[in-house]
Amino acid sequence: FAWMLVAAWYVTHNVPFVSDALTEIMNTSACSVMFKLFLNIFKTQQMVGSLELAAKAVAAEELVPRSTYFPYAIAGPLICGFLGGCGEMFLPVSTGLQPIEVGKVWNVRAAFFCPIVYFVATRLCGCDSLDAKMAICLLRLAGDLFPAHRDALLEVGTSTIYKRTKLRSTPLPIVVPVKEA
């Protein structure tokens, strides 16, 4: 399996006519949508796999006493689901926070919301895990395909949260300047 990955990487980066042909193919709208769908399926699998693995690991742990308030772990699986959804953005570690310095990034927002949606749907609402996976995959895909509508909905949601919690009267701008020390 690894040799296929190495061969694909080599051909894509070191054979110019293949790289140029792939760029032309990816610029067509049909292929763009298809690869966005494939990416969202992959990301959904990463998020859900990380979340479920963390939930099983916490449930199998015998050294730490169980919570008297919650029947299952919440924080660990949600954090692992978030990192499964966007953790690679910050690798290698030398990049730091560079991927999010340009503003509010959809991949980070989706990686935050989708594990919560999956967790609530499967643990609290009793939905089948495959149906919940499909829902968050479609949510991510809709956010990728319709960015203007996505930003408008998120703006309404964040404004409502800010008004209800009285933290801020208006949400932060999309691009937040970062000052270097």
C-alpha positions in Angstrom: 0.0 0.0 0.0 2.8 2.5 0.9 4.4 2.0 -2.5 1.3 3.2 -4.2 1.3 6.4 -2.1 4.9 7.1 -2.9 4.4 6.4 -6.6 1.3 8.7 -6.7 3.2 11.5 -4.9 6.2 11.2 -7.2 4.2 11.2 -10.4 2.1 14.1 -9.2 5.0 16.3 -8.1 7.8 15.3 -10.5 6.1 14.5 -13.8 5.0 17.9 -15.2 2.5 16.8 -17.8 0.7 14.7 -15.3 0.6 17.5 -12.8 -0.7 20.0 -15.4 -3.3 17.5 -16.6 -4.5 17.0 -13.0 -4.7 20.8 -12.5 -6.8 21.2 -15.6 -9.1 18.3 -14.6 -9.5 19.7 -11.0 -10.5 23.1 -12.4 -13.6 21.7 -14.0 -16.7 22.1 -11.9 -17.8 18.5 -12.0 -14.4 17.2 -10.8 -14.1 19.9 -8.2 -17.4 18.8 -6.7 -16.5 15.2 -6.9 -13.2 15.7 -5.1 -14.8 17.9 -2.5 -17.2 15.0 -1.9 -14.3 12.5 -1.6 -12.5 14.9 0.8 -15.6 15.3 3.0 -16.1 11.5 3.1 -12.5 11.1 4.2 -12.7 13.9 6.8 -16.0 12.6 8.2 -14.4 9.1 8.6 -11.4 10.7 10.3 -13.6 12.7 12.7 -15.9 9.9 13.6 -13.1 7.3 13.8 -11.2 9.5 16.2 -14.2 10.2 18.3 -15.3 6.6 18.6 -11.8 5.4 19.3 -11.5 7.9 22.1 -14.9 7.0 23.5 -13.9 3.3 23.5 -10.5 4.0 25.1 -12.1 6.1 27.9 -14.7 3.4 28.5 -12.1 0.7 28.7 -10.0 2.7 31.2 -10.1 1.2 34.7 -7.6 3.4 36.6 -9.8 6.5 36.6 -13.1 6.4 38.5 -16.3 6.8 36.4 -18.3 10.0 36.4 -21.3 10.1 38.6 -22.9 12.7 36.4 -22.5 11.4 32.9 -23.0 7.8 31.6 -20.2 8.2 29.0 -17.2 10.3 28.3 -17.8 13.6 26.5 -14.8 15.9 26.5 -12.2 13.4 25.3 -14.1 12.1 22.4 -15.1 15.6 21.2 -11.5 16.8 21.4 -10.3 13.8 19.5 -13.1 14.3 16.9 -12.0 17.9 16.5 -8.4 17.0 16.1 -9.3 14.3 13.6 -11.2 16.9 11.6 -8.5 19.6 11.4 -5.4 18.4 13.2 -3.3 18.1 10.0 -3.7 21.8 9.3 -1.1 22.5 12.0 1.5 19.9 10.8 4.4 20.2 10.6 4.5 21.9 14.0 6.7 24.6 12.6 3.7 26.1 10.8 2.2 27.1 14.1 -1.2 28.8 13.8 -0.5 30.1 10.3 -3.5 28.2 8.7 -6.0 30.1 10.9 -4.3 33.5 10.8 -6.2 34.5 7.7 -9.5 34.4 9.6 -12.3 32.0 10.3 -11.6 28.8 8.4 -14.4 26.5 7.4 -12.4 23.4 8.0 -11.8 24.4 11.7 -15.4 25.4 12.2 -16.7 22.1 10.6 -14.2 20.1 12.7 -15.7 21.8 15.8 -19.4 21.5 14.9 -19.5 18.1 13.2 -18.3 16.0 16.2 -20.8 17.7 18.4 -23.6 17.0 15.9 -22.5 13.3 15.6 -22.1 12.9 19.4 -25.6 14.4 20.2 -27.2 12.5 17.4 -25.7 9.1 18.3 -25.6 9.4 22.1 -28.5 11.6 23.0 -31.0 11.1 20.2 -30.3 7.5 19.4 -29.6 7.9 15.7 -27.8 5.2 13.8 -24.1 6.0 13.5 -24.1 5.6 9.7 -27.0 8.1 9.4 -25.1 10.6 11.7 -22.0 10.2 9.6 -23.9 10.9 6.4 -25.5 14.0 8.0 -22.2 15.5 9.0 -20.7 14.6 5.6 -23.5 16.4 3.9 -23.2 19.3 6.3 -19.5 19.7 5.4 -20.2 19.3 1.7 -22.9 21.9 1.8 -20.5 24.3 3.6 -17.9 23.7 0.9 -20.2 24.1 -2.1 -22.2 27.1 -0.8 -19.7 29.3 1.1 -21.9 32.5 0.9 -24.9 30.8 2.4 -22.7 29.0 5.0 -21.2 32.3 6.1 -24.6 34.0 6.3 -26.0 31.2 8.5 -22.9 31.1 10.7 -23.1 34.9 11.1 -26.8 34.6 12.3 -25.9 31.8 14.7 -22.9 33.6 16.2 -24.8 36.9 16.5 -27.6 35.0 18.3 -25.2 33.3 20.7 -23.4 36.6 21.4 -26.6 38.4 22.1 -28.0 35.6 24.4 -24.8 35.3 26.4 -24.1 39.0 26.4 -20.4 38.4 25.6 -20.3 40.8 22.7 -22.8 42.8 20.8 -21.5 41.9 17.4 -19.4 39.0 16.1 -15.8 39.3 15.3 -14.9 40.1 11.6 -14.1 37.2 9.3 -10.4 38.3 9.1 -8.8 38.9 12.5 -5.4 40.6 12.1 -2.6 38.9 14.1 0.1 41.0 15.5 3.6 39.6 15.5 5.5 39.8 18.8 
